[in-house]
Amino acid sequence: MNIQFKKGVLELCVLTVLCRRDCYGYELVQAISENIEIAEGTIYPLLRRLTQEEYSSTYIQESNEGPARKYYRITDKGRECQKMQLAEWNHFITGVNTLIKEEPA
């Protein structure tokens, strides 16, 4: 898939997963990778930025399967951002789908 397509929608994907549940970084990668092929390294800079912009917060939780994990939790500000981005995305894909379904001149 075109990398520019993915870059433009990855933030929406991360915020959407976090709206459903708190996740640690690798868990987010796995959840998104079920539908979109992504590299693990693309998520962590995005998570740092989302935390800096107060769209997410973090906490540490002990794990039975190794070291403690840093979990990401969406904030109210993040939920509002996700809603706005989702509305913009739906408007965008409706326009694109309409355009590509038109009969050639």
C-alpha positions, 0 to 999 in steps of 0.5 A, a space after each residue: 500500500 502507498 505509504 502516504 495513504 498510511 501516514 495520513 490515517 495512522 493517527 486516526 487508527 491509533 486514536 480509534 484503538 485507544 478509544 476502545 481500550 488502553 494498550 501498550 505500544 506493541 499491542 497497538 501495533 498488533 491491533 492495527 497490523 490486523 488490518 493495515 501493514 505497518 512497521 513497529 517503528 512508526 507507532 512509537 514516535 506517533 505515541 510520543 507526539 499524541 502524549 505531548 499533545 495531551 491526546 493520550 496519557 501513559 501509565 506503567 503496569 506490571 506484567 506477568 510475562 516480563 518487565 512492566 509495560 507502558 500503557 497508553 490511555 486516550 484523554 477527553 481531548 484525544 476522544 474529541 480529536 478522534 471524533 473530528 478526524 473520523 468525521 473528516 475521514 468519512 467525508 474524504 472517503 465519500 468524496 474519493 469513492 464518488 469521484 472514482 466511481 464516475 464514468 469516464 468522459 
